[in-house]
């Protein structure tokens, strides 16, 4: 059994830990955690008896085979620089952030490097995760990690060039869809006599069933629209409104997220050694 470490127990770090525990992919006794605000790590260990809490990142590295790096992007390089000597070829470093490229991570360590970008839907032990392997990762390690990731998700191997848009779809997507659903509920409440609670109950139930239709391969996104839409019927009228009103809003959405990604990349690059900057 691999010893698994988590540096950072914020929202996503906690989701990953609890998801892997619920999937029985790891045992609490094989997990070592730390957090900058250490009380958060101790609180998590109170909920999940057996988790090992240590005071700093170096201790996590020394006690683990695989280390999940679950800190903010601009905290990663300083952390790696402080602990460069502790990370060896026997370790696998797993970053969950998108702005720091795998090849950039590899420049700070002799460890195997994997980028694993999870989605909040992985808390339900399903949904996408995005995986990019470093150059030194062997075929057997790739297979082992993909099996591990598949206990809570459906891992998709991606290249750096589509990292941002893949993250928008798989990781930010739940937030975007939640917003659209909320707007649909608000519109229904404003224009009819339905209550917000009634509309919310119906929409949540519909979304669960919708997901099951896709999971069970009864329909594709396109055929689902076709099956629900009766010529001259209500659904068709509603779809016509959406086609007219949506316009290019999703183009603008992706333009905006990519602009923010570029800003984050610039900040990351300022932290890189000069020899790394010259490669850009």
ChimeraX commands (.cxc) that place a marker at each C-alpha (Angstrom):
marker #1 position 0.00,0.00,0.00 radius 0.5
marker #1 position 1.33,3.41,-0.98 radius 0.5
marker #1 position 1.75,6.01,1.73 radius 0.5
marker #1 position -0.17,9.08,0.56 radius 0.5
marker #1 position 0.51,12.64,1.69 radius 0.5
marker #1 position -1.54,15.79,1.29 radius 0.5
marker #1 position 0.04,19.22,1.65 radius 0.5
marker #1 position -2.99,21.49,1.99 radius 0.5
marker #1 position -6.37,20.60,3.44 radius 0.5
marker #1 position -8.42,23.46,2.04 radius 0.5
marker #1 position -11.58,22.89,0.04 radius 0.5
marker #1 position -10.14,20.72,-2.72 radius 0.5
marker #1 position -7.57,18.97,-0.55 radius 0.5
marker #1 position -10.32,17.96,1.86 radius 0.5
marker #1 position -12.60,16.84,-0.99 radius 0.5
marker #1 position -9.83,14.61,-2.35 radius 0.5
marker #1 position -9.00,13.09,1.03 radius 0.5
marker #1 position -12.62,12.37,1.87 radius 0.5
marker #1 position -13.36,11.04,-1.61 radius 0.5
marker #1 position -10.46,8.58,-1.59 radius 0.5
marker #1 position -11.39,7.49,1.94 radius 0.5
marker #1 position -15.05,6.97,0.98 radius 0.5
marker #1 position -13.96,4.99,-2.09 radius 0.5
marker #1 position -11.77,2.81,0.16 radius 0.5
marker #1 position -8.84,3.63,-2.11 radius 0.5
marker #1 position -6.79,4.59,0.94 radius 0.5
marker #1 position -6.87,3.81,4.64 radius 0.5
marker #1 position -6.59,6.69,7.11 radius 0.5
marker #1 position -3.48,5.15,8.65 radius 0.5
marker #1 position -1.68,5.39,5.29 radius 0.5
marker #1 position -2.44,9.12,4.92 radius 0.5
marker #1 position -0.34,11.99,6.26 radius 0.5
marker #1 position -1.64,15.56,6.06 radius 0.5
marker #1 position -0.64,19.08,6.91 radius 0.5
marker #1 position -1.96,22.58,6.32 radius 0.5
marker #1 position -0.62,26.10,6.75 radius 0.5
marker #1 position -3.39,26.66,9.31 radius 0.5
marker #1 position -2.67,23.42,11.11 radius 0.5
marker #1 position -5.96,23.44,13.05 radius 0.5
marker #1 position -7.77,22.62,9.78 radius 0.5
marker #1 position -5.73,19.45,9.42 radius 0.5
marker #1 position -6.43,18.44,13.01 radius 0.5
marker #1 position -10.14,19.11,12.52 radius 0.5
marker #1 position -10.15,16.78,9.51 radius 0.5
marker #1 position -8.36,14.11,11.52 radius 0.5
marker #1 position -11.04,14.41,14.19 radius 0.5
marker #1 position -13.68,13.52,11.59 radius 0.5
marker #1 position -11.62,10.72,10.04 radius 0.5
marker #1 position -9.92,8.82,12.83 radius 0.5
marker #1 position -6.49,7.50,11.97 radius 0.5
marker #1 position -5.27,10.30,9.69 radius 0.5
marker #1 position -1.73,11.32,10.56 radius 0.5
marker #1 position -1.24,15.07,11.07 radius 0.5
marker #1 position 2.23,16.60,10.90 radius 0.5
marker #1 position 3.34,20.18,11.34 radius 0.5
marker #1 position 5.04,20.91,8.03 radius 0.5
marker #1 position 5.36,19.94,4.37 radius 0.5
marker #1 position 8.79,18.34,4.81 radius 0.5
marker #1 position 7.38,15.85,7.29 radius 0.5
marker #1 position 4.63,14.92,4.82 radius 0.5
marker #1 position 7.26,14.31,2.11 radius 0.5
marker #1 position 9.45,12.22,4.41 radius 0.5
marker #1 position 6.52,10.01,5.42 radius 0.5
marker #1 position 4.90,9.56,1.99 radius 0.5
marker #1 position 5.44,7.90,-1.38 radius 0.5
marker #1 position 2.89,9.99,-3.27 radius 0.5
marker #1 position 2.45,13.64,-2.30 radius 0.5
marker #1 position -0.59,15.63,-3.37 radius 0.5
marker #1 position 0.28,19.32,-3.54 radius 0.5
marker #1 position -3.01,21.08,-2.77 radius 0.5
marker #1 position -1.86,24.65,-2.16 radius 0.5
marker #1 position -2.44,27.84,-4.13 radius 0.5
marker #1 position -0.41,28.20,-7.35 radius 0.5
marker #1 position 1.83,31.00,-6.08 radius 0.5
marker #1 position 2.64,29.02,-2.93 radius 0.5
marker #1 position 3.92,26.01,-4.86 radius 0.5
marker #1 position 7.31,27.18,-6.12 radius 0.5
marker #1 position 8.47,28.61,-2.74 radius 0.5
marker #1 position 7.33,25.36,-1.08 radius 0.5
marker #1 position 9.21,23.23,-3.61 radius 0.5
marker #1 position 12.35,25.34,-3.31 radius 0.5
marker #1 position 12.33,24.91,0.48 radius 0.5
marker #1 position 11.93,21.15,0.20 radius 0.5
marker #1 position 13.86,20.40,-2.98 radius 0.5
marker #1 position 16.36,18.16,-1.15 radius 0.5
marker #1 position 13.60,16.09,0.49 radius 0.5
marker #1 position 11.94,15.10,-2.79 radius 0.5
marker #1 position 13.73,12.18,-4.42 radius 0.5
marker #1 position 13.26,9.85,-7.38 radius 0.5
marker #1 position 11.28,7.47,-5.16 radius 0.5
marker #1 position 8.59,10.12,-4.67 radius 0.5
marker #1 position 5.68,11.03,-6.91 radius 0.5
marker #1 position 4.61,14.66,-6.70 radius 0.5
marker #1 position 1.01,15.30,-7.71 radius 0.5
marker #1 position -0.05,18.90,-8.35 radius 0.5
marker #1 position -3.74,19.78,-8.54 radius 0.5
marker #1 position -3.32,23.25,-10.03 radius 0.5
marker #1 position -3.41,24.24,-13.69 radius 0.5
marker #1 position -1.17,27.37,-14.09 radius 0.5
marker #1 position 2.05,25.55,-13.18 radius 0.5
marker #1 position 3.08,23.29,-16.06 radius 0.5
marker #1 position 4.36,19.76,-15.50 radius 0.5
marker #1 position 7.72,20.56,-17.11 radius 0.5
marker #1 position 8.08,23.53,-14.76 radius 0.5
marker #1 position 7.39,21.32,-11.75 radius 0.5
marker #1 position 9.98,18.85,-13.01 radius 0.5
marker #1 position 12.62,21.58,-12.93 radius 0.5
marker #1 position 12.32,21.75,-9.13 radius 0.5
marker #1 position 12.51,18.08,-8.27 radius 0.5
marker #1 position 13.89,14.66,-9.11 radius 0.5
marker #1 position 10.53,13.16,-8.17 radius 0.5
marker #1 position 8.05,11.83,-10.70 radius 0.5
marker #1 position 5.58,14.57,-11.52 radius 0.5
marker #1 position 1.88,14.22,-12.28 radius 0.5
marker #1 position -0.70,16.96,-12.63 radius 0.5
marker #1 position -4.10,15.79,-11.45 radius 0.5
marker #1 position -6.87,18.39,-11.70 radius 0.5
marker #1 position -9.98,17.17,-9.86 radius 0.5
marker #1 position -13.56,18.35,-10.05 radius 0.5
marker #1 position -15.91,18.95,-7.15 radius 0.5
marker #1 position -18.17,16.25,-8.62 radius 0.5
marker #1 position -15.48,13.72,-7.69 radius 0.5
marker #1 position -16.93,13.97,-4.17 radius 0.5
marker #1 position -19.73,11.78,-5.57 radius 0.5
marker #1 position -17.01,9.34,-6.76 radius 0.5
marker #1 position -17.71,10.17,-10.38 radius 0.5
marker #1 position -17.12,12.81,-13.00 radius 0.5
marker #1 position -13.97,13.92,-14.80 radius 0.5
marker #1 position -10.46,14.43,-13.56 radius 0.5
marker #1 position -7.66,15.74,-15.76 radius 0.5
marker #1 position -4.27,14.04,-15.81 radius 0.5
marker #1 position -0.94,15.08,-17.35 radius 0.5
marker #1 position 2.16,12.94,-16.82 radius 0.5
marker #1 position 5.73,14.15,-16.57 radius 0.5
marker #1 position 8.46,12.75,-18.80 radius 0.5
marker #1 position 9.95,10.50,-16.11 radius 0.5
marker #1 position 6.70,8.73,-15.21 radius 0.5
marker #1 position 6.95,5.08,-16.18 radius 0.5
marker #1 position 4.22,3.10,-17.87 radius 0.5
marker #1 position 3.59,1.07,-14.73 radius 0.5
marker #1 position 3.28,4.21,-12.60 radius 0.5
marker #1 position 0.88,5.74,-15.13 radius 0.5
marker #1 position -1.27,2.62,-14.96 radius 0.5
marker #1 position -1.16,2.56,-11.17 radius 0.5
marker #1 position -2.08,6.21,-10.83 radius 0.5
marker #1 position -4.92,6.04,-13.37 radius 0.5
marker #1 position -6.37,3.08,-11.48 radius 0.5
marker #1 position -6.12,5.07,-8.25 radius 0.5
marker #1 position -7.74,8.15,-9.82 radius 0.5
marker #1 position -10.53,6.02,-11.29 radius 0.5
marker #1 position -11.73,5.11,-7.80 radius 0.5
marker #1 position -13.21,8.61,-7.50 radius 0.5
marker #1 position -13.37,9.90,-11.08 radius 0.5
marker #1 position -13.12,9.22,-14.78 radius 0.5
marker #1 position -9.56,10.35,-15.52 radius 0.5
marker #1 position -8.89,12.01,-18.86 radius 0.5
marker #1 position -5.29,12.34,-20.02 radius 0.5
marker #1 position -4.75,15.81,-21.48 radius 0.5
marker #1 position -1.89,17.90,-22.84 radius 0.5
marker #1 position -0.82,21.29,-21.49 radius 0.5
marker #1 position -2.30,23.09,-24.49 radius 0.5
marker #1 position -5.91,22.30,-23.51 radius 0.5
marker #1 position -5.47,22.49,-19.74 radius 0.5
marker #1 position -7.48,25.68,-19.27 radius 0.5
marker #1 position -10.47,24.83,-21.45 radius 0.5
marker #1 position -10.59,21.27,-20.09 radius 0.5
marker #1 position -10.62,22.70,-16.58 radius 0.5
marker #1 position -13.36,25.16,-17.56 radius 0.5
marker #1 position -15.54,22.30,-18.76 radius 0.5
marker #1 position -14.83,19.65,-16.14 radius 0.5
marker #1 position -13.90,21.61,-13.05 radius 0.5
marker #1 position -15.49,25.06,-13.37 radius 0.5
marker #1 position -18.43,23.57,-15.27 radius 0.5
marker #1 position -20.39,22.57,-12.14 radius 0.5
marker #1 position -20.32,26.19,-10.93 radius 0.5
marker #1 position -21.32,27.54,-14.35 radius 0.5
marker #1 position -24.18,25.06,-14.66 radius 0.5
marker #1 position -25.34,25.78,-11.10 radius 0.5
marker #1 position -25.54,29.47,-11.96 radius 0.5
marker #1 position -27.60,28.77,-15.10 radius 0.5
marker #1 position -29.94,26.48,-13.16 radius 0.5
marker #1 position -30.39,29.16,-10.49 radius 0.5
marker #1 position -31.27,31.68,-13.20 radius 0.5
marker #1 position -33.82,29.27,-14.65 radius 0.5
marker #1 position -35.38,28.82,-11.22 radius 0.5
marker #1 position -35.51,32.58,-10.63 radius 0.5
marker #1 position -37.16,33.11,-14.01 radius 0.5
marker #1 position -39.77,30.46,-13.26 radius 0.5
marker #1 position -40.56,32.03,-9.88 radius 0.5
marker #1 position -40.74,35.54,-11.32 radius 0.5
marker #1 position -43.04,34.62,-14.21 radius 0.5
marker #1 position -45.34,32.03,-12.61 radius 0.5
marker #1 position -46.90,31.01,-9.31 radius 0.5
marker #1 position -44.38,28.28,-8.52 radius 0.5
marker #1 position -42.40,28.74,-5.31 radius 0.5
marker #1 position -38.63,28.79,-5.25 radius 0.5
marker #1 position -38.54,25.60,-3.16 radius 0.5
marker #1 position -40.89,23.79,-5.56 radius 0.5
marker #1 position -38.84,24.86,-8.56 radius 0.5
marker #1 position -35.58,23.90,-6.85 radius 0.5
marker #1 position -36.89,20.44,-5.93 radius 0.5
marker #1 position -38.02,19.81,-9.50 radius 0.5
marker #1 position -34.78,21.05,-11.05 radius 0.5
marker #1 position -32.55,19.05,-8.70 radius 0.5
marker #1 position -34.53,15.89,-9.38 radius 0.5
marker #1 position -34.46,16.56,-13.13 radius 0.5
marker #1 position -30.66,17.05,-13.10 radius 0.5
marker #1 position -30.11,13.76,-11.28 radius 0.5
marker #1 position -32.27,11.94,-13.81 radius 0.5
marker #1 position -30.58,13.81,-16.66 radius 0.5
marker #1 position -27.19,12.59,-15.49 radius 0.5
marker #1 position -28.45,9.03,-15.29 radius 0.5
marker #1 position -29.75,9.20,-18.88 radius 0.5
marker #1 position -26.29,10.15,-20.06 radius 0.5
marker #1 position -24.55,7.63,-17.79 radius 0.5
marker #1 position -26.73,4.80,-19.07 radius 0.5
marker #1 position -26.18,5.92,-22.68 radius 0.5
marker #1 position -29.89,6.22,-23.48 radius 0.5
marker #1 position -29.26,9.50,-25.28 radius 0.5
marker #1 position -26.54,11.88,-26.37 radius 0.5
marker #1 position -26.82,15.62,-25.72 radius 0.5
marker #1 position -28.21,16.07,-29.23 radius 0.5
marker #1 position -30.63,13.14,-29.29 radius 0.5
marker #1 position -31.96,14.11,-25.87 radius 0.5
marker #1 position -33.02,17.48,-27.27 radius 0.5
marker #1 position -34.59,15.78,-30.26 radius 0.5
marker #1 position -36.58,13.30,-28.16 radius 0.5
marker #1 position -38.00,15.99,-25.87 radius 0.5
marker #1 position -38.83,18.41,-28.68 radius 0.5
marker #1 position -42.17,17.84,-30.41 radius 0.5
marker #1 position -42.62,19.78,-33.67 radius 0.5
marker #1 position -44.60,22.91,-32.89 radius 0.5
marker #1 position -44.51,22.14,-29.16 radius 0.5
marker #1 position -43.52,24.05,-26.06 radius 0.5
marker #1 position -39.94,22.74,-25.86 radius 0.5
marker #1 position -39.20,23.92,-29.38 radius 0.5
marker #1 position -40.45,27.42,-28.58 radius 0.5
marker #1 position -38.23,27.53,-25.50 radius 0.5
marker #1 position -35.20,26.28,-27.41 radius 0.5
marker #1 position -35.72,28.98,-30.02 radius 0.5
marker #1 position -35.52,31.62,-27.28 radius 0.5
marker #1 position -32.29,30.09,-25.97 radius 0.5
marker #1 position -30.76,29.97,-29.45 radius 0.5
marker #1 position -31.53,33.64,-29.96 radius 0.5
marker #1 position -30.53,34.86,-26.51 radius 0.5
marker #1 position -27.45,32.78,-25.66 radius 0.5
marker #1 position -25.51,34.17,-28.60 radius 0.5
marker #1 position -21.76,34.18,-27.99 radius 0.5
marker #1 position -21.85,34.31,-24.19 radius 0.5
marker #1 position -19.91,31.05,-23.88 radius 0.5
marker #1 position -17.28,32.33,-26.29 radius 0.5
marker #1 position -16.88,35.30,-23.97 radius 0.5
marker #1 position -16.77,33.00,-20.96 radius 0.5
marker #1 position -13.84,31.02,-22.37 radius 0.5
marker #1 position -12.10,34.20,-23.49 radius 0.5
marker #1 position -12.36,35.53,-19.95 radius 0.5
marker #1 position -11.13,32.38,-18.23 radius 0.5
marker #1 position -8.18,32.16,-20.61 radius 0.5
marker #1 position -7.26,35.79,-19.95 radius 0.5
marker #1 position -7.22,35.05,-16.21 radius 0.5
marker #1 position -5.17,31.92,-16.85 radius 0.5
marker #1 position -2.63,33.97,-18.80 radius 0.5
marker #1 position -2.40,36.41,-15.88 radius 0.5
marker #1 position -1.78,33.53,-13.48 radius 0.5
marker #1 position 0.87,32.11,-15.82 radius 0.5
marker #1 position 2.68,35.45,-15.87 radius 0.5
marker #1 position 2.81,35.51,-12.07 radius 0.5
marker #1 position 4.10,31.94,-12.03 radius 0.5
marker #1 position 6.78,32.77,-14.59 radius 0.5
marker #1 position 8.07,35.61,-12.39 radius 0.5
marker #1 position 8.81,33.00,-9.73 radius 0.5
marker #1 position 10.70,30.69,-12.09 radius 0.5
marker #1 position 14.50,30.68,-12.31 radius 0.5
marker #1 position 15.83,32.72,-15.22 radius 0.5
marker #1 position 16.78,29.65,-17.22 radius 0.5
marker #1 position 13.17,28.48,-17.10 radius 0.5
marker #1 position 11.84,31.86,-18.21 radius 0.5
marker #1 position 14.10,31.80,-21.24 radius 0.5
marker #1 position 12.37,28.67,-22.51 radius 0.5
marker #1 position 9.04,30.47,-22.92 radius 0.5
marker link #1:1,2 radius 0.2
marker link #1:2,3 radius 0.2
marker link #1:3,4 radius 0.2
marker link #1:4,5 radius 0.2
marker link #1:5,6 radius 0.2
marker link #1:6,7 radius 0.2
marker link #1:7,8 radius 0.2
marker link #1:8,9 radius 0.2
marker link #1:9,10 radius 0.2
marker link #1:10,11 radius 0.2
marker link #1:11,12 radius 0.2
marker link #1:12,13 radius 0.2
marker link #1:13,14 radius 0.2
marker link #1:14,15 radius 0.2
marker link #1:15,16 radius 0.2
marker link #1:16,17 radius 0.2
marker link #1:17,18 radius 0.2
marker link #1:18,19 radius 0.2
marker link #1:19,20 radius 0.2
marker link #1:20,21 radius 0.2
marker link #1:21,22 radius 0.2
marker link #1:22,23 radius 0.2
marker link #1:23,24 radius 0.2
marker link #1:24,25 radius 0.2
marker link #1:25,26 radius 0.2
marker link #1:26,27 radius 0.2
marker link #1:27,28 radius 0.2
marker link #1:28,29 radius 0.2
marker link #1:29,30 radius 0.2
marker link #1:30,31 radius 0.2
marker link #1:31,32 radius 0.2
marker link #1:32,33 radius 0.2
marker link #1:33,34 radius 0.2
marker link #1:34,35 radius 0.2
marker link #1:35,36 radius 0.2
marker link #1:36,37 radius 0.2
marker link #1:37,38 radius 0.2
marker link #1:38,39 radius 0.2
marker link #1:39,40 radius 0.2
marker link #1:40,41 radius 0.2
marker link #1:41,42 radius 0.2
marker link #1:42,43 radius 0.2
marker link #1:43,44 radius 0.2
marker link #1:44,45 radius 0.2
marker link #1:45,46 radius 0.2
marker link #1:46,47 radius 0.2
marker link #1:47,48 radius 0.2
marker link #1:48,49 radius 0.2
marker link #1:49,50 radius 0.2
marker link #1:50,51 radius 0.2
marker link #1:51,52 radius 0.2
marker link #1:52,53 radius 0.2
marker link #1:53,54 radius 0.2
marker link #1:54,55 radius 0.2
marker link #1:55,56 radius 0.2
marker link #1:56,57 radius 0.2
marker link #1:57,58 radius 0.2
marker link #1:58,59 radius 0.2
marker link #1:59,60 radius 0.2
marker link #1:60,61 radius 0.2
marker link #1:61,62 radius 0.2
marker link #1:62,63 radius 0.2
marker link #1:63,64 radius 0.2
marker link #1:64,65 radius 0.2
marker link #1:65,66 radius 0.2
marker link #1:66,67 radius 0.2
marker link #1:67,68 radius 0.2
marker link #1:68,69 radius 0.2
marker link #1:69,70 radius 0.2
marker link #1:70,71 radius 0.2
marker link #1:71,72 radius 0.2
marker link #1:72,73 radius 0.2
marker link #1:73,74 radius 0.2
marker link #1:74,75 radius 0.2
marker link #1:75,76 radius 0.2
marker link #1:76,77 radius 0.2
marker link #1:77,78 radius 0.2
marker link #1:78,79 radius 0.2
marker link #1:79,80 radius 0.2
marker link #1:80,81 radius 0.2
marker link #1:81,82 radius 0.2
marker link #1:82,83 radius 0.2
marker link #1:83,84 radius 0.2
marker link #1:84,85 radius 0.2
marker link #1:85,86 radius 0.2
marker link #1:86,87 radius 0.2
marker link #1:87,88 radius 0.2
marker link #1:88,89 radius 0.2
marker link #1:89,90 radius 0.2
marker link #1:90,91 radius 0.2
marker link #1:91,92 radius 0.2
marker link #1:92,93 radius 0.2
marker link #1:93,94 radius 0.2
marker link #1:94,95 radius 0.2
marker link #1:95,96 radius 0.2
marker link #1:96,97 radius 0.2
marker link #1:97,98 radius 0.2
marker link #1:98,99 radius 0.2
marker link #1:99,100 radius 0.2
marker link #1:100,101 radius 0.2
marker link #1:101,102 radius 0.2
marker link #1:102,103 radius 0.2
marker link #1:103,104 radius 0.2
marker link #1:104,105 radius 0.2
marker link #1:105,106 radius 0.2
marker link #1:106,107 radius 0.2
marker link #1:107,108 radius 0.2
marker link #1:108,109 radius 0.2
marker link #1:109,110 radius 0.2
marker link #1:110,111 radius 0.2
marker link #1:111,112 radius 0.2
marker link #1:112,113 radius 0.2
marker link #1:113,114 radius 0.2
marker link #1:114,115 radius 0.2
marker link #1:115,116 radius 0.2
marker link #1:116,117 radius 0.2
marker link #1:117,118 radius 0.2
marker link #1:118,119 radius 0.2
marker link #1:119,120 radius 0.2
marker link #1:120,121 radius 0.2
marker link #1:121,122 radius 0.2
marker link #1:122,123 radius 0.2
marker link #1:123,124 radius 0.2
marker link #1:124,125 radius 0.2
marker link #1:125,126 radius 0.2
marker link #1:126,127 radius 0.2
marker link #1:127,128 radius 0.2
marker link #1:128,129 radius 0.2
marker link #1:129,130 radius 0.2
marker link #1:130,131 radius 0.2
marker link #1:131,132 radius 0.2
marker link #1:132,133 radius 0.2
marker link #1:133,134 radius 0.2
marker link #1:134,135 radius 0.2
marker link #1:135,136 radius 0.2
marker link #1:136,137 radius 0.2
marker link #1:137,138 radius 0.2
marker link #1:138,139 radius 0.2
marker link #1:139,140 radius 0.2
marker link #1:140,141 radius 0.2
marker link #1:141,142 radius 0.2
marker link #1:142,143 radius 0.2
marker link #1:143,144 radius 0.2
marker link #1:144,145 radius 0.2
marker link #1:145,146 radius 0.2
marker link #1:146,147 radius 0.2
marker link #1:147,148 radius 0.2
marker link #1:148,149 radius 0.2
marker link #1:149,150 radius 0.2
marker link #1:150,151 radius 0.2
marker link #1:151,152 radius 0.2
marker link #1:152,153 radius 0.2
marker link #1:153,154 radius 0.2
marker link #1:154,155 radius 0.2
marker link #1:155,156 radius 0.2
marker link #1:156,157 radius 0.2
marker link #1:157,158 radius 0.2
marker link #1:158,159 radius 0.2
marker link #1:159,160 radius 0.2
marker link #1:160,161 radius 0.2
marker link #1:161,162 radius 0.2
marker link #1:162,163 radius 0.2
marker link #1:163,164 radius 0.2
marker link #1:164,165 radius 0.2
marker link #1:165,166 radius 0.2
marker link #1:166,167 radius 0.2
marker link #1:167,168 radius 0.2
marker link #1:168,169 radius 0.2
marker link #1:169,170 radius 0.2
marker link #1:170,171 radius 0.2
marker link #1:171,172 radius 0.2
marker link #1:172,173 radius 0.2
marker link #1:173,174 radius 0.2
marker link #1:174,175 radius 0.2
marker link #1:175,176 radius 0.2
marker link #1:176,177 radius 0.2
marker link #1:177,178 radius 0.2
marker link #1:178,179 radius 0.2
marker link #1:179,180 radius 0.2
marker link #1:180,181 radius 0.2
marker link #1:181,182 radius 0.2
marker link #1:182,183 radius 0.2
marker link #1:183,184 radius 0.2
marker link #1:184,185 radius 0.2
marker link #1:185,186 radius 0.2
marker link #1:186,187 radius 0.2
marker link #1:187,188 radius 0.2
marker link #1:188,189 radius 0.2
marker link #1:189,190 radius 0.2
marker link #1:190,191 radius 0.2
marker link #1:191,192 radius 0.2
marker link #1:192,193 radius 0.2
marker link #1:193,194 radius 0.2
marker link #1:194,195 radius 0.2
marker link #1:195,196 radius 0.2
marker link #1:196,197 radius 0.2
marker link #1:197,198 radius 0.2
marker link #1:198,199 radius 0.2
marker link #1:199,200 radius 0.2
marker link #1:200,201 radius 0.2
marker link #1:201,202 radius 0.2
marker link #1:202,203 radius 0.2
marker link #1:203,204 radius 0.2
marker link #1:204,205 radius 0.2
marker link #1:205,206 radius 0.2
marker link #1:206,207 radius 0.2
marker link #1:207,208 radius 0.2
marker link #1:208,209 radius 0.2
marker link #1:209,210 radius 0.2
marker link #1:210,211 radius 0.2
marker link #1:211,212 radius 0.2
marker link #1:212,213 radius 0.2
marker link #1:213,214 radius 0.2
marker link #1:214,215 radius 0.2
marker link #1:215,216 radius 0.2
marker link #1:216,217 radius 0.2
marker link #1:217,218 radius 0.2
marker link #1:218,219 radius 0.2
marker link #1:219,220 radius 0.2
marker link #1:220,221 radius 0.2
marker link #1:221,222 radius 0.2
marker link #1:222,223 radius 0.2
marker link #1:223,224 radius 0.2
marker link #1:224,225 radius 0.2
marker link #1:225,226 radius 0.2
marker link #1:226,227 radius 0.2
marker link #1:227,228 radius 0.2
marker link #1:228,229 radius 0.2
marker link #1:229,230 radius 0.2
marker link #1:230,231 radius 0.2
marker link #1:231,232 radius 0.2
marker link #1:232,233 radius 0.2
marker link #1:233,234 radius 0.2
marker link #1:234,235 radius 0.2
marker link #1:235,236 radius 0.2
marker link #1:236,237 radius 0.2
marker link #1:237,238 radius 0.2
marker link #1:238,239 radius 0.2
marker link #1:239,240 radius 0.2
marker link #1:240,241 radius 0.2
marker link #1:241,242 radius 0.2
marker link #1:242,243 radius 0.2
marker link #1:243,244 radius 0.2
marker link #1:244,245 radius 0.2
marker link #1:245,246 radius 0.2
marker link #1:246,247 radius 0.2
marker link #1:247,248 radius 0.2
marker link #1:248,249 radius 0.2
marker link #1:249,250 radius 0.2
marker link #1:250,251 radius 0.2
marker link #1:251,252 radius 0.2
marker link #1:252,253 radius 0.2
marker link #1:253,254 radius 0.2
marker link #1:254,255 radius 0.2
marker link #1:255,256 radius 0.2
marker link #1:256,257 radius 0.2
marker link #1:257,258 radius 0.2
marker link #1:258,259 radius 0.2
marker link #1:259,260 radius 0.2
marker link #1:260,261 radius 0.2
marker link #1:261,262 radius 0.2
marker link #1:262,263 radius 0.2
marker link #1:263,264 radius 0.2
marker link #1:264,265 radius 0.2
marker link #1:265,266 radius 0.2
marker link #1:266,267 radius 0.2
marker link #1:267,268 radius 0.2
marker link #1:268,269 radius 0.2
marker link #1:269,270 radius 0.2
marker link #1:270,271 radius 0.2
marker link #1:271,272 radius 0.2
marker link #1:272,273 radius 0.2
marker link #1:273,274 radius 0.2
marker link #1:274,275 radius 0.2
marker link #1:275,276 radius 0.2
marker link #1:276,277 radius 0.2
marker link #1:277,278 radius 0.2
marker link #1:278,279 radius 0.2
marker link #1:279,280 radius 0.2
view
